[in-house]
């Protein structure tokens, strides 16, 4: 990832920040968007960030917004569909 990076997520909770950032990274990478987690689990009070290439930031934000709008039911349906199709 050589392009300029843009922060698209900054954790608000030191307790869940790493978990949330890891989940977002997995979701974005499954959508073909490379990303990077910035943070240190040794110092979780500093929080975590997810960064993507600036030219993919808008698309990454849209994917996250769509996932939040769909909620847990949409996530379960997507997982079920990917299991049935054999896509991982």
Secondary structure as GFF3:
##gff-version 3
##sequence-region A 1 88
A	DSSP	beta_strand	5	10	.	.	.	ID=ss1
A	DSSP	alpha_helix	17	30	.	.	.	ID=ss2
A	DSSP	beta_strand	35	38	.	.	.	ID=ss3
A	DSSP	three_ten_helix	41	46	.	.	.	ID=ss4
A	DSSP	beta_strand	49	53	.	.	.	ID=ss5
A	DSSP	three_ten_helix	54	56	.	.	.	ID=ss6
A	DSSP	alpha_helix	57	85	.	.	.	ID=ss7
###
